[in-house]
Amino acid sequence: MKKAIMLIAMLAVISIGAVLVVNAFTGEEAESPNSYDVVVLSGEPEGIVAAISSARNGMRTVLIVGEEDIGGLMTSGMLNFLDVSSDQNGNPANTGIFQEWHKKVGGKIGFDIGEARAAFLEMMEKEKNLTLLEGVELSDVIKDGKALTALEITNRSGEKQTIQAKRFIDSSKDADLAVAAGAPYFIGGRDIGMEDKKMAVTLMFHFSNIDWDQVIQAADEGVFGGGGINGNVAWGFSELHDAYTPHFPELTRLRGLNIVRENDGSVIINALQIFGIDGLDENEKQKAIEIGKTETQYILAYLKENFPGFENAEIASYPDQLYIRETVHVQSEYQLPLSDVWENKDHWDRIGFGAYPVDVQATSTNDYGYVYGKPVQYAIPFRSLVPLEVENLLVASKASGYSSLAAASARVLPAGMTAGQAAGAAAAISINEEKSYRDMAADQQLIEQLQAKLKVQGANLYAFEESFPYEGEWFYPGIRTLLNYGLVVGGYENQLPVEKTMKEISFANILSNGVQRITNAEAEALQENLDVFRSTITEEQELTRNKAAQMVLALHGVEVEEQAAWEALAERNLTDDVISEKLDENKSLTGAEAYYLAGIVLEDIQ
């Protein structure tokens, strides 16, 4: 699993001090070694696909890879359990170069890490326009006004070189190039007032000497709740969460197991959650790795005693990097909101599909994460790859232009690799047509050219219509607002308690959490007002129209008797004709009515 076992013969030969770049695959010195059509930063799967796509579309392309292994999270991070999805027709949502690679590794949910690395290298080797540059780090950017024109890179010896290009693609995990070039961005959930939200990070387990037949039998017999089996993968065993006591109870938790059996019989397991880690801090990441290694030893000891098939298990190796689900979100021409995911929304500038559930991992031992909904499919717009404020740059990774909540679906690798393919093809069109990426993002003809090219090159891409939960319902506008602030959770079934009577405390929490997630000065002041009013709220009492109005007024610092609150709310234009007609008398509010009213209130504040 380590870099030492990479296919050395296929690696790049680099001597920056001598200004020599040798093509990793042909062994020949690259023409104009410091100048290319397209530079792609990152050896992550998204970057590899972007570089292959660019090269296939005739662009002299260089893929710049730092310390990570080829394949990044899939290889040195050992994330080999794929989050694959289907489109509305039951076909793979993500095809093209991703599917080409996927077939090479067996076309299953789980893949062998060595095969994954070899497949990436084999695909890159075939591209005569592609040069691989390894073991170098981005040290600076060069711009002409807002236009990115070159990168400065540094090798392991500290020698520097400038790499020029016409267009750039950033597929790094943390948008390193976009941030260095001055693109605006936010971290974590800052877009909904939750910058400190840090989803759990994971250190994969790699165990040898596993009796796979016994694991299959354990799944069938309900051990730790049982699980599912599909070829070389197993998942489930969710009762381990309560059965195992962590060695670091405030920092770690074992959840259900996602297991992949490697070709050599060893297994990779995604199951360990490590909390409170800043994924942008190298010291904290190293701390998490050490915590993870220690916890792995205790977990293995527990499994050896209690899980059939693990009696003789040993630690085969540790990953070189963590699985970090969220850090930077780049602000782009279109910031994909959660409501687009919920609504299965198409876009005129679609470049691929997302279809994975909106899976926000736990942020501490006090919560279990949330699944906000499960889309059928939604379009990823080209505009979401075009960062604000920087020209000549696309961002194709989990850091692309998605809201922090939408990214919980769009961050998965198949969708990211689809975006990478689109970025590579777009770079070729941008250069050939002498149009900037930003101009492309507003040009229907150029987008149609891009879409046609992607289809010819295997992408699953088409205009579509798809219904969504509560579509056309009078109360849906309120749900839409609450969704985009993460205030309602639909789960895998996309169901909300719209017919159930709402409690006072639930409505108060929606208002309170809502104003906390609106990032402006007015919202901060309103939060204090509602905190003062909370002593009048009864936890088990059903919410009435007048009580809801009294809460909203209290939020705005207005004190009024409950029986007069609705009229006072209307006088301040904090209602509309729709809700006024629905609530023409004082009564208990359903979820639908409460959601709609809360949506009006928050829309007025934002």
Protein Blocks (a to p, Z undefined) as FASTA:
>chain_A
ZZklpcfklpccddfknopacdfklopacehklbcfbdcedjbfklmmmmmmmmmnopac
dddddfbcehijmmmnopabdcddddfkopafbgcjllmmmmmnoopabdcfklmmmmmm
mmmmmmmkbccdehiacfbdcdehjacfbdcdddfkopacddddfbdcdfbfklmmmmmn
opacdehjllnopakpccddddddddehiafklmmmmmmnopghiaadehjaceejklmm
mmpccfblmlgccddddddddfkopacddfbacehiafkbmklmmmmmmmmmmmmmmmmm
mmmmmmghilmgccfbdcfbdcdfbfcdcddfbdcdfklmmnopacfkbcbdcfbdcddd
dfbfkbgbjafbdcfbdcddfklmmcghiahiacddfklccdfklmmmmmpmklmmmmmm
mmmmmmmmmmmnopafklmmmmmklmmmmmmmmmmnopacdddddddehihiaklmmmmm
mmmnopacebjnopacfkbccdfklmmmmmmmmmmmpccfklmmmmmmmmmmmmmpcfkl
ccdfklmmmmmmmmnopacdfklmmmmmmmnopacfklmmmmmcccdddfklmmmmmmmm
mmmmZZ
